[in-house]
Amino acid sequence: MGLLNELSQLTGRAPEDVKIALAALLNDAPEAVGLGKAESEFRAAVAEGITDGTRPNAPATRAQVAVMARRAAGRR
């Protein structure tokens, strides 16, 4: 069994979806992969300046989260 199939079974997603998500993560693609219903909220956060929208699937540091929280609260 290949890695894509194993990841597909683990995540419950189609192998092609797993392949797209992995490619986006490996390439630091700005596309929001796998946000589903939250995608519109993510796009709104970008429009409001809460985040710049890059690397939406990467982990955030505490410092980055603190800055985003202040921006969201209107305390820039």
Secondary structure, 3 states (H helix, E strand, C coil): CCHHHHHHHHHCCCHHHHHHHHHHHHCCCCCCCCCHHHHHHHHHHHHCCCCCCCCCCCCCCHHHHHHHHHHHCCCC
